[in-house]
Amino acid sequence: MIENTIKEVELFEQMKHGEPVLFVTAIGYIIGITDIPDEIPHSVVKLKDVYINCVSASRVNRFSKGLTISVDQIIGFNVLSEEERLQTVTNWQVSMAPSIG
């Protein structure tokens, strides 16, 4: 039997299936809806309707079909309300939009 790491256990204890989360990673910030499988180990997190704020590239990418993220790539995270998720994505898109002048 493969055991979960402490990081995996702590992460999955705080998340529920179907709730919005914000992940901090080396590439940028990631927002998505958790799609947590029942089987263990949880070495990856599956997300649906994903937005990535890639600060270094000054763009927001969307993965509507989802994305799988290795737990090792997650530096930090926060559980969001649906309202917070939508507002954050909107703020990202506005801040990355070219200015009209």
MDTraj code that builds the backbone (N, CA, C; nanometers):
import mdtraj as md
import numpy as np

residues = "MET ILE GLU ASN THR ILE LYS GLU VAL GLU LEU PHE GLU GLN MET LYS HIS GLY GLU PRO VAL LEU PHE VAL THR ALA ILE GLY TYR ILE ILE GLY ILE THR ASP ILE PRO ASP GLU ILE PRO HIS SER VAL VAL LYS LEU LYS ASP VAL TYR ILE ASN CYS VAL SER ALA SER ARG VAL ASN ARG PHE SER LYS GLY LEU THR ILE SER VAL ASP GLN ILE ILE GLY PHE ASN VAL LEU SER GLU GLU GLU ARG LEU GLN THR VAL THR ASN TRP GLN VAL SER MET ALA PRO SER ILE GLY".split()
xyz = np.array([
    [0.0833, -0.1182, 0.0000],
    [0.0000, 0.0000, 0.0000],
    [0.0884, 0.1255, 0.0000],
    [0.0563, 0.2207, -0.0878],
    [0.1306, 0.3461, -0.0964],
    [0.0667, 0.4460, -0.0003],
    [0.1504, 0.5087, 0.0823],
    [0.0978, 0.6048, 0.1788],
    [0.1119, 0.7470, 0.1263],
    [0.0204, 0.8327, 0.1694],
    [0.0251, 0.9727, 0.1323],
    [0.1339, 1.0437, 0.2114],
    [0.1929, 1.1471, 0.1509],
    [0.2883, 1.2295, 0.2233],
    [0.2113, 1.3226, 0.3173],
    [0.2813, 1.3827, 0.4117],
    [0.2171, 1.4763, 0.5052],
    [0.1540, 1.5918, 0.4284],
    [0.2238, 1.6434, 0.3262],
    [0.1718, 1.7551, 0.2465],
    [0.0408, 1.7156, 0.1778],
    [0.0359, 1.5957, 0.1210],
    [-0.0855, 1.5489, 0.0542],
    [-0.2009, 1.5375, 0.1522],
    [-0.1757, 1.4803, 0.2685],
    [-0.2806, 1.4620, 0.3694],
    [-0.3351, 1.5973, 0.4126],
    [-0.2461, 1.6919, 0.4445],
    [-0.2895, 1.8241, 0.4889],
    [-0.3696, 1.8952, 0.3810],
    [-0.3255, 1.8862, 0.2574],
    [-0.3937, 1.9519, 0.1465],
    [-0.5344, 1.8964, 0.1274],
    [-0.5457, 1.7642, 0.1208],
    [-0.6755, 1.7038, 0.0926],
    [-0.7704, 1.7072, 0.2114],
    [-0.7193, 1.7236, 0.3331],
    [-0.8070, 1.7391, 0.4490],
    [-0.8796, 1.8725, 0.4452],
    [-0.8214, 1.9713, 0.3798],
    [-0.8785, 2.1052, 0.3771],
    [-0.9652, 2.1326, 0.2547],
    [-0.9620, 2.0451, 0.1576],
    [-1.0401, 2.0652, 0.0350],
    [-1.1567, 1.9677, 0.0281],
    [-1.2628, 2.0126, -0.0377],
    [-1.3783, 1.9269, -0.0636],
    [-1.4020, 1.9219, -0.2136],
    [-1.4596, 1.8129, -0.2589],
    [-1.4921, 1.7966, -0.4007],
    [-1.5889, 1.9068, -0.4438],
    [-1.5588, 1.9709, -0.5556],
    [-1.6496, 2.0687, -0.6144],
    [-1.6365, 2.2104, -0.5633],
    [-1.5363, 2.2390, -0.4797],
    [-1.5233, 2.3757, -0.4300],
    [-1.4079, 2.4486, -0.4994],
    [-1.4215, 2.5801, -0.5139],
    [-1.3171, 2.6598, -0.5779],
    [-1.1944, 2.6725, -0.4887],
    [-1.0767, 2.6657, -0.5519],
    [-0.9512, 2.6821, -0.4785],
    [-0.8567, 2.7725, -0.5584],
    [-0.7656, 2.8340, -0.4856],
    [-0.6566, 2.9122, -0.5435],
    [-0.5270, 2.8441, -0.5035],
    [-0.4440, 2.8094, -0.6024],
    [-0.3132, 2.7513, -0.5757],
    [-0.2052, 2.8516, -0.6136],
    [-0.1020, 2.8578, -0.5332],
    [0.0175, 2.9351, -0.5645],
    [0.1219, 2.8341, -0.6109],
    [0.1757, 2.8562, -0.7307],
    [0.2782, 2.7677, -0.7856],
    [0.3930, 2.8532, -0.8387],
    [0.5001, 2.7892, -0.8783],
    [0.6148, 2.8614, -0.9318],
    [0.5807, 2.9336, -1.0625],
    [0.4890, 2.8800, -1.1406],
    [0.4523, 2.9406, -1.2686],
    [0.3549, 3.0565, -1.2516],
    [0.2775, 3.0554, -1.1443],
    [0.1790, 3.1609, -1.1213],
    [0.0683, 3.1133, -1.0301],
    [-0.0426, 3.1845, -1.0371],
    [-0.1591, 3.1523, -0.9545],
    [-0.2582, 3.0716, -1.0374],
    [-0.3175, 2.9709, -0.9761],
    [-0.4123, 2.8831, -1.0450],
    [-0.5424, 2.8801, -0.9662],
    [-0.6533, 2.9041, -1.0372],
    [-0.7867, 2.8928, -0.9766],
    [-0.8625, 2.7856, -1.0524],
    [-0.9327, 2.7000, -0.9793],
    [-1.0147, 2.5978, -1.0415],
    [-1.1117, 2.5381, -0.9421],
    [-1.1952, 2.4487, -0.9922],
    [-1.2936, 2.3767, -0.9105],
    [-1.2390, 2.2370, -0.8865],
    [-1.2282, 2.1972, -0.7608],
    [-1.1695, 2.0671, -0.7293],
    [-1.2531, 1.9516, -0.7839],
    [-1.1835, 1.8521, -0.8333],
    [-1.2436, 1.7283, -0.8831],
    [-1.1661, 1.6148, -0.8174],
    [-1.1923, 1.5954, -0.6891],
    [-1.1129, 1.5047, -0.6067],
    [-1.1654, 1.3616, -0.6186],
    [-1.0793, 1.2693, -0.6656],
    [-1.1204, 1.1288, -0.6738],
    [-1.1236, 1.0633, -0.5357],
    [-1.1951, 0.9543, -0.5255],
    [-1.2061, 0.8831, -0.3982],
    [-1.0828, 0.7980, -0.3671],
    [-1.0140, 0.7560, -0.4720],
    [-0.9002, 0.6670, -0.4488],
    [-0.7786, 0.7435, -0.3961],
    [-0.6945, 0.6739, -0.3241],
    [-0.5704, 0.7311, -0.2739],
    [-0.4547, 0.6481, -0.3302],
    [-0.3366, 0.6978, -0.3444],
    [-0.2862, 0.8243, -0.2898],
    [-0.3254, 0.9437, -0.3762],
    [-0.3253, 1.0592, -0.3170],
    [-0.3557, 1.1833, -0.3855],
    [-0.2261, 1.2580, -0.4138],
    [-0.1538, 1.2152, -0.5134],
    [-0.0289, 1.2843, -0.5472],
    [-0.0539, 1.3954, -0.6484],
    [-0.1762, 1.4008, -0.7005],
    [-0.2155, 1.5068, -0.7933],
    [-0.3518, 1.5612, -0.7530],
    [-0.3776, 1.6848, -0.7959],
    [-0.5081, 1.7468, -0.7750],
    [-0.5683, 1.7714, -0.9121],
    [-0.6898, 1.7231, -0.9324],
    [-0.7595, 1.7477, -1.0584],
    [-0.8527, 1.8666, -1.0380],
    [-0.8460, 1.9608, -1.1333],
    [-0.9308, 2.0788, -1.1289],
    [-1.0109, 2.0898, -1.2572],
    [-1.1318, 2.1465, -1.2465],
    [-1.2155, 2.1772, -1.3620],
    [-1.2220, 2.3286, -1.3756],
    [-1.2524, 2.3771, -1.4952],
    [-1.2685, 2.5205, -1.5240],
    [-1.1533, 2.6009, -1.4634],
    [-1.0344, 2.5794, -1.5170],
    [-0.9101, 2.6315, -1.4596],
    [-0.8655, 2.7614, -1.5279],
    [-0.8211, 2.8557, -1.4449],
    [-0.7585, 2.9790, -1.4923],
    [-0.6198, 2.9868, -1.4302],
    [-0.5198, 3.0194, -1.5129],
    [-0.3834, 3.0367, -1.4638],
    [-0.3400, 3.1799, -1.4914],
    [-0.3005, 3.2493, -1.3869],
    [-0.2471, 3.3842, -1.3988],
    [-0.0959, 3.3697, -1.4034],
    [-0.0414, 3.3729, -1.5245],
    [0.1027, 3.3595, -1.5444],
    [0.1623, 3.5003, -1.5462],
    [0.2064, 3.5444, -1.4302],
    [0.2520, 3.6819, -1.4126],
    [0.3705, 3.7142, -1.5031],
    [0.4659, 3.6228, -1.5156],
    [0.5852, 3.6499, -1.5963],
    [0.5520, 3.6688, -1.7440],
    [0.4456, 3.6050, -1.7917],
    [0.4054, 3.6188, -1.9320],
    [0.2951, 3.7230, -1.9500],
    [0.2489, 3.7811, -1.8406],
    [0.1427, 3.8824, -1.8434],
    [0.0186, 3.8343, -1.9191],
    [-0.0273, 3.7173, -1.8824],
    [-0.1497, 3.6671, -1.9457],
    [-0.2241, 3.5725, -1.8523],
    [-0.3525, 3.5564, -1.8817],
    [-0.4376, 3.4626, -1.8091],
    [-0.4783, 3.3534, -1.9074],
    [-0.4482, 3.2294, -1.8758],
    [-0.4846, 3.1159, -1.9606],
    [-0.6029, 3.0432, -1.8982],
    [-0.6920, 2.9919, -1.9837],
    [-0.8064, 2.9159, -1.9351],
    [-0.8013, 2.7751, -1.9919],
    [-0.8286, 2.6786, -1.9041],
    [-0.8385, 2.5388, -1.9425],
    [-0.9776, 2.4915, -1.9016],
    [-1.0742, 2.5055, -1.9917],
    [-1.2136, 2.4757, -1.9579],
    [-1.2368, 2.3273, -1.9305],
    [-1.1549, 2.2408, -1.9902],
    [-1.1722, 2.0968, -1.9685],
    [-1.0991, 2.0474, -1.8450],
    [-1.0205, 2.1347, -1.7829],
    [-0.9543, 2.0976, -1.6592],
    [-0.8047, 2.0824, -1.6734],
    [-0.7444, 2.0530, -1.5596],
    [-0.5998, 2.0411, -1.5517],
    [-0.5664, 1.9570, -1.4296],
    [-0.4611, 1.8778, -1.4397],
    [-0.4124, 1.7988, -1.3273],
    [-0.2809, 1.8589, -1.2803],
    [-0.2715, 1.8863, -1.1505],
    [-0.1541, 1.9519, -1.0932],
    [-0.0909, 1.8591, -0.9904],
    [0.0391, 1.8433, -0.9992],
    [0.1117, 1.7631, -0.9006],
    [0.1114, 1.8366, -0.7674],
    [0.0851, 1.7654, -0.6598],
    [0.0860, 1.8240, -0.5263],
    [0.2218, 1.8869, -0.4968],
    [0.3284, 1.8293, -0.5502],
    [0.4631, 1.8827, -0.5282],
    [0.4806, 2.0231, -0.5855],
    [0.3985, 2.0611, -0.6827],
    [0.4096, 2.1924, -0.7467],
    [0.3356, 2.3021, -0.6700],
    [0.2552, 2.2636, -0.5718],
    [0.1743, 2.3598, -0.4974],
    [0.2551, 2.4155, -0.3807],
    [0.2760, 2.5468, -0.3839],
    [0.3497, 2.6151, -0.2779],
    [0.2538, 2.6538, -0.1648],
    [0.1359, 2.6993, -0.2020],
    [0.0348, 2.7389, -0.1049],
    [-0.1024, 2.7323, -0.1690],
    [-0.2067, 2.7386, -0.0870],
    [-0.3412, 2.7359, -0.1441],
    [-0.4411, 2.7973, -0.0475],
    [-0.5573, 2.8309, -0.1042],
    [-0.6661, 2.8857, -0.0250],
    [-0.7971, 2.8380, -0.0861],
    [-0.8905, 2.8013, -0.0020],
    [-1.0240, 2.7661, -0.0480],
    [-1.1006, 2.8965, -0.0674],
    [-1.1730, 2.9075, -0.1797],
    [-1.2465, 3.0291, -0.2132],
    [-1.3969, 3.0034, -0.2160],
    [-1.4737, 3.1092, -0.2017],
    [-1.6170, 3.1004, -0.2301],
    [-1.6328, 3.1162, -0.3811],
    [-1.7477, 3.0830, -0.4333],
    [-1.7718, 3.0991, -0.5773],
    [-1.7611, 3.2466, -0.6158],
    [-1.8104, 3.3339, -0.5322],
    [-1.8023, 3.4778, -0.5586],
    [-1.6560, 3.5247, -0.5640],
    [-1.5749, 3.4786, -0.4707],
    [-1.4322, 3.5143, -0.4700],
    [-1.3615, 3.4626, -0.5954],
    [-1.3976, 3.3414, -0.6373],
    [-1.3377, 3.2827, -0.7584],
    [-1.3679, 3.3692, -0.8797],
    [-1.4932, 3.4039, -0.8978],
    [-1.5333, 3.4833, -1.0139],
    [-1.4706, 3.6228, -1.0102],
    [-1.4697, 3.6852, -0.8935],
    [-1.4131, 3.8191, -0.8800],
    [-1.2626, 3.8195, -0.9063],
    [-1.1932, 3.7192, -0.8565],
    [-1.0485, 3.7113, -0.8776],
    [-1.0153, 3.6920, -1.0245],
    [-1.0870, 3.6035, -1.0917],
    [-1.0635, 3.5807, -1.2348],
    [-1.0920, 3.7089, -1.3135],
    [-1.1998, 3.7768, -1.2805],
    [-1.2328, 3.9030, -1.3474],
    [-1.1224, 4.0056, -1.3258],
    [-1.0741, 4.0175, -1.2037],
    [-0.9654, 4.1112, -1.1746],
    [-0.8400, 4.0776, -1.2547],
    [-0.8077, 3.9490, -1.2654],
    [-0.6917, 3.9079, -1.3438],
    [-0.7077, 3.9498, -1.4895],
    [-0.8253, 3.9216, -1.5455],
    [-0.8484, 3.9517, -1.6869],
    [-0.8407, 4.1022, -1.7123],
    [-0.8960, 4.1815, -1.6232],
    [-0.8925, 4.3269, -1.6387],
    [-0.7494, 4.3785, -1.6282],
    [-0.6738, 4.3273, -1.5327],
    [-0.5372, 4.3766, -1.5144],
    [-0.4440, 4.3357, -1.6279],
    [-0.4765, 4.2285, -1.6989],
    [-0.3928, 4.1826, -1.8095],
    [-0.4368, 4.2399, -1.9434],
    [-0.5567, 4.3001, -1.9492],
    [-0.6082, 4.3545, -2.0745],
    [-0.5238, 4.4750, -2.1150],
    [-0.5002, 4.4887, -2.2454],
    [-0.4229, 4.6043, -2.2899],
    [-0.4989, 4.7339, -2.2618],
    [-0.4264, 4.8361, -2.2249],
    [-0.4919, 4.9626, -2.1949],
    [-0.5340, 5.0327, -2.3233],
    [-0.6432, 5.1032, -2.3139],
    [-0.6937, 5.1777, -2.4303],
    [-0.6473, 5.3216, -2.4133],
    [-0.5793, 5.3718, -2.5119],
    [-0.5275, 5.5066, -2.4958],
    [-0.5249, 5.5788, -2.6186],
])
top = md.Topology()
chain = top.add_chain()
for i, resn in enumerate(residues, 1):
    res = top.add_residue(resn, chain, resSeq=i)
    for name in ("N", "CA", "C"):
        top.add_atom(name, md.element.get_by_symbol(name[0]), res)
traj = md.Trajectory(xyz[None], top)
